[in-house]
Structure formats: C-alpha cells, structure tokens
Amino acid sequence: MPSNRHDETDPRSLIRIARESGEAIEAAPVDLGERVRELRKAQGWTLEQAAGQAGLARSTLSKIENGQMSPTYEALKKLADGLKISVPQLFTPPAKVEANGRMVVNTAGEGSAHATATYEHELLADKLTSKKMLPYRARIRARSMEEFDGWVRHEGEEFLLVLTGVVRLFTEFYAPIELRRGDSAYYDATMGHNVVSVSAEDATILWVTSLT
C-alpha cells in the first residue's frame, strides 16, 4: 500500500475512492421453527437423524420446528451443537444469495492510475460501485523504509501477490519477509506495513484490500 501523508492517493484515500455509503437494513424477526427446519434440511438430515445428532427426542424436534413448544436453553444448546453452529446462529436469518450479474473487465493498462512517491497504482474494476474488495496492481518504486513517512495503516485486511521482481514486506509485528514472483501474504491492514522492491527493476504486485 502507498504511503505519503500529503498525497491524496494514500491507502485511506484509495479506500474512500472505492467505498460507497450504504443504508442500514433492519432484519425481520427469525421464526425459530422455520430456521431449524432450514438448517436441518441443509444438512440433508431427516427429523430422526437431526434429533439423534442433537440428543433430543424426535417428537421434541418436531414440536420445535412446528412452533408447538418453546425450547429451553439447554435444548437450544444441544440443537446448535448437533447442527455444528452457535446458539445465536439459530436466531440469525440466512444470508440471501441472489445473483445480480455484476461484472467488469479490465484489459491490461485500462485501470485508473494513481501515483505516489513510493508506489504507482492501477486501480482495477474502478467503475464497479459498492465493491467489497479493492483490487489494484502496484509498481513498487520504493527501495528503502526511509522513503516512507512512517507506517501505513488502514482498516480492513489485505492480500498481496508478487507478479514480477522481488519485494520485502515490512510489518509492525513481524520480521521483514522477502517475497518473489508467485509468493503472497495476507495480513491485518491495521498493522503497520510497507513494501519495498529489492530487485534491480521496480517490482509489481497485485493488492486486494477488503472494504467491509
């Protein structure tokens, strides 16, 4: 990630470029019986199989699924353990998976350029709004830590893949790591981090930063 306190294309600015504000959505109450039935069927289990996994009587599980009884916490715990989830997940609505058909393609060199003193970025998929990831290709100009104005830190997690050359990844809590073409690293981006090229030419890397 870039680092230049006075540059408007530092990591936090790049993230602001990519992130769009969204509205909070109030979740509807979860029907415990329907939720348990969905979870059981997702496992491909019959009532008998699920009851056996949870250590409950079949009749008890049937009554829970049909809303004919309010289970005790002990029964909920057994049920959650049998389904291999936590108790709160019994009351969490399943994520709605709906294909929206979003896609954008970047041919080589078509990304949006953002240069700093230490890195030269090419934002990828920059025309796609409300992304959950910020992908970009970076040319590493920096050759030493002295070229940075301190550690780079920003919210989210980050994935780095070396495309060409050799880089050295400096992090706040770990010893420097040398990475070559094909090597990668995944790290907490709130931890101070900087990257320099240690090859004769400027190294290039793919960076992907989470936006949620």
Secondary structure as GFF3:
##gff-version 3
##sequence-region A 1 212
A	DSSP	alpha_helix	11	18	.	.	.	ID=ss1
A	DSSP	alpha_helix	32	42	.	.	.	ID=ss2
A	DSSP	alpha_helix	47	54	.	.	.	ID=ss3
A	DSSP	alpha_helix	58	65	.	.	.	ID=ss4
A	DSSP	alpha_helix	73	83	.	.	.	ID=ss5
A	DSSP	alpha_helix	87	90	.	.	.	ID=ss6
A	DSSP	beta_strand	112	115	.	.	.	ID=ss7
A	DSSP	beta_strand	119	123	.	.	.	ID=ss8
A	DSSP	beta_strand	133	140	.	.	.	ID=ss9
A	DSSP	three_ten_helix	145	147	.	.	.	ID=ss10
A	DSSP	beta_strand	157	164	.	.	.	ID=ss11
A	DSSP	beta_strand	166	171	.	.	.	ID=ss12
A	DSSP	beta_strand	177	180	.	.	.	ID=ss13
A	DSSP	beta_strand	184	188	.	.	.	ID=ss14
A	DSSP	beta_strand	193	197	.	.	.	ID=ss15
A	DSSP	beta_strand	203	210	.	.	.	ID=ss16
###
